[in-house]
Amino acid sequence: MTSQPSVTPVIVERAAQPYVGIRRSVTMRTIGGFFGTLSELIAWVAAQGVIPPGPDFIRYHVIDMAGELEIEAGVPLPAGAEVAVEAPMRIEVLPAGRYLTTTHVGDPDDLVAVTGAFLAWAEQHGMRWDAHDTAAGERWGCRLEIYHSGPDDDPDRNTWETQLAFRLAD
């Protein structure tokens, strides 16, 4: 029997954050290919001369683990930044609010187990998410994987730092 990874959740207040994103539908089998979209988006933002005020992320809009997930690659934009985007890019805003967060340092392949432990911790502590069930799956107000470090920082996957930040219900 394997044990769940240890998580240390913290509630933080996050301000609204504009970003440029590309949204797609994927499955758990095809999600790995989506990270190329994030790399392309990061390169596009850099080519615009924009310096992101924070790390890139994946936002999970709808989750159906057995079916499709609606996810979005995102790069934060400085307040007031004006960039002209073309489809499939969109300018969006991460909503302000209270978020439960935890940070995972290690191989990103462990994130499924870390997320499971994070969700279990929240349930055990009576946390309520900004999420609701729909016919397409669980729709989240804001559920993020924020990439503080990764392959561009160090090829050793065991050093990569990913923060989970899931918005709590008001």
C-alpha positions as CSV (number, residue, x, y, z in Angstrom):
1,M,0.0,0.0,0.0
2,T,1.4,3.4,-1.0
3,S,0.8,6.5,1.1
4,Q,-0.3,9.8,-0.3
5,P,2.3,12.5,-0.6
6,S,2.5,15.1,2.2
7,V,1.1,18.5,1.4
8,T,1.2,21.7,3.4
9,P,-1.7,23.9,2.3
10,V,-1.9,27.6,2.9
11,I,-4.7,30.0,2.2
12,V,-3.6,33.1,0.3
13,E,-5.5,36.1,-1.0
14,R,-4.7,36.7,-4.7
15,A,-5.5,39.8,-6.7
16,A,-7.0,39.7,-10.1
17,Q,-4.4,39.0,-12.7
18,P,-4.7,39.6,-16.5
19,Y,-3.1,37.0,-18.7
20,V,-2.9,35.8,-22.3
21,G,-4.1,32.3,-22.8
22,I,-4.8,29.5,-25.2
23,R,-7.6,27.1,-24.3
24,R,-8.0,23.5,-25.5
25,S,-9.8,20.3,-24.8
26,V,-7.5,17.3,-24.0
27,T,-7.8,13.9,-22.3
28,M,-5.5,12.5,-19.7
29,R,-3.8,10.6,-22.5
30,T,-3.1,13.7,-24.6
31,I,-2.5,16.3,-21.9
32,G,1.3,15.9,-22.2
33,G,1.3,17.3,-25.8
34,F,-0.4,20.4,-24.5
35,F,2.7,21.7,-22.8
36,G,4.1,22.6,-26.2
37,T,1.3,25.1,-26.5
38,L,2.6,26.7,-23.2
39,S,6.1,26.9,-24.6
40,E,4.8,28.6,-27.8
41,L,2.8,31.1,-25.8
42,I,5.8,32.0,-23.6
43,A,7.9,32.6,-26.7
44,W,5.1,34.7,-28.3
45,V,4.8,36.9,-25.2
46,A,8.6,37.4,-25.1
47,A,8.6,38.3,-28.8
48,Q,6.0,41.1,-27.9
49,G,8.6,42.6,-25.6
50,V,6.3,41.9,-22.6
51,I,7.9,40.9,-19.3
52,P,5.5,38.7,-17.4
53,P,5.0,39.7,-13.7
54,G,4.8,36.1,-12.6
55,P,5.3,32.5,-13.7
56,D,3.3,30.7,-16.5
57,F,0.6,28.3,-15.6
58,I,-2.1,25.8,-16.7
59,R,-5.6,26.7,-15.7
60,Y,-8.1,23.9,-15.5
61,H,-11.6,25.1,-16.4
62,V,-13.5,21.7,-16.7
63,I,-12.3,18.4,-15.4
64,D,-13.7,15.0,-16.4
65,M,-10.8,12.6,-15.7
66,A,-12.4,9.8,-17.7
67,G,-13.4,12.1,-20.6
68,E,-12.2,15.5,-21.6
69,L,-10.5,18.3,-19.7
70,E,-10.9,22.0,-20.8
71,I,-7.5,23.6,-19.9
72,E,-5.7,26.7,-20.8
73,A,-2.0,27.6,-21.1
74,G,-1.5,31.1,-19.5
75,V,1.2,33.7,-19.2
76,P,0.5,36.7,-16.8
77,L,0.5,40.2,-18.2
78,P,1.5,43.4,-16.4
79,A,-1.4,45.5,-15.4
80,G,-2.3,47.9,-18.3
81,A,-0.3,45.9,-20.9
82,E,-1.7,46.3,-24.3
83,V,-1.1,43.4,-26.7
84,A,-2.9,42.5,-29.8
85,V,-3.8,38.8,-29.9
86,E,-5.2,36.6,-32.6
87,A,-7.2,33.4,-32.2
88,P,-6.7,31.1,-30.6
89,M,-5.1,33.4,-28.0
90,R,-7.3,35.4,-25.7
91,I,-6.8,38.0,-23.0
92,E,-8.4,36.8,-19.8
93,V,-8.3,37.6,-16.0
94,L,-7.6,35.2,-13.2
95,P,-10.2,36.1,-10.6
96,A,-9.3,37.7,-7.3
97,G,-10.1,35.7,-4.1
98,R,-9.0,33.3,-1.5
99,Y,-7.0,30.4,-2.8
100,L,-5.8,27.2,-1.1
101,T,-2.2,26.6,-2.2
102,T,0.5,24.1,-1.8
103,T,3.9,23.8,-3.5
104,H,5.4,20.6,-4.9
105,V,9.1,20.4,-5.5
106,G,9.9,17.4,-7.6
107,D,9.1,15.4,-10.7
108,P,5.9,16.7,-12.4
109,D,4.8,13.1,-12.9
110,D,4.0,13.2,-9.2
111,L,1.5,16.0,-9.5
112,V,-1.5,13.7,-9.9
113,A,-0.8,12.1,-6.5
114,V,0.1,15.5,-5.0
115,T,-3.2,17.0,-6.3
116,G,-5.1,14.0,-4.9
117,A,-3.5,14.6,-1.4
118,F,-4.2,18.3,-1.7
119,L,-7.9,17.7,-2.5
120,A,-8.2,15.1,0.3
121,W,-6.6,17.5,2.8
122,A,-9.1,20.2,1.8
123,E,-12.0,17.8,2.2
124,Q,-10.8,16.7,5.6
125,H,-10.6,20.3,6.7
126,G,-14.0,21.4,5.4
127,M,-12.8,23.6,2.5
128,R,-15.3,24.4,-0.2
129,W,-14.0,25.0,-3.7
130,D,-15.3,27.5,-6.3
131,A,-16.5,24.7,-8.4
132,H,-19.7,22.9,-9.5
133,D,-20.7,19.8,-11.4
134,T,-21.9,20.1,-15.0
135,A,-22.8,17.6,-17.7
136,A,-19.2,18.1,-19.1
137,G,-17.5,17.6,-15.8
138,E,-16.5,19.6,-12.8
139,R,-16.3,23.3,-13.7
140,W,-13.8,25.4,-11.7
141,G,-13.9,29.1,-11.0
142,C,-10.1,29.0,-11.0
143,R,-7.8,26.0,-10.6
144,L,-4.1,26.5,-11.4
145,E,-0.8,24.7,-11.7
146,I,1.8,27.5,-11.5
147,Y,5.3,26.6,-12.8
148,H,7.9,28.4,-10.7
149,S,10.7,26.4,-12.2
150,G,11.1,23.8,-14.8
151,P,13.2,22.5,-17.7
152,D,14.6,25.9,-18.6
153,D,15.9,26.3,-15.1
154,D,17.4,22.9,-14.4
155,P,17.2,19.6,-16.4
156,D,16.8,17.7,-13.1
157,R,13.0,17.1,-12.9
158,N,13.4,16.5,-9.1
159,T,14.1,20.2,-8.6
160,W,11.1,21.6,-10.5
161,E,8.7,23.7,-8.4
162,T,5.0,23.7,-9.1
163,Q,2.4,25.5,-7.0
164,L,-1.2,24.4,-6.9
165,A,-3.6,27.3,-6.3
166,F,-7.3,26.4,-6.2
167,R,-9.9,29.2,-5.6
168,L,-12.1,28.7,-2.5
169,A,-15.8,29.4,-2.6
170,D,-16.8,32.8,-1.1
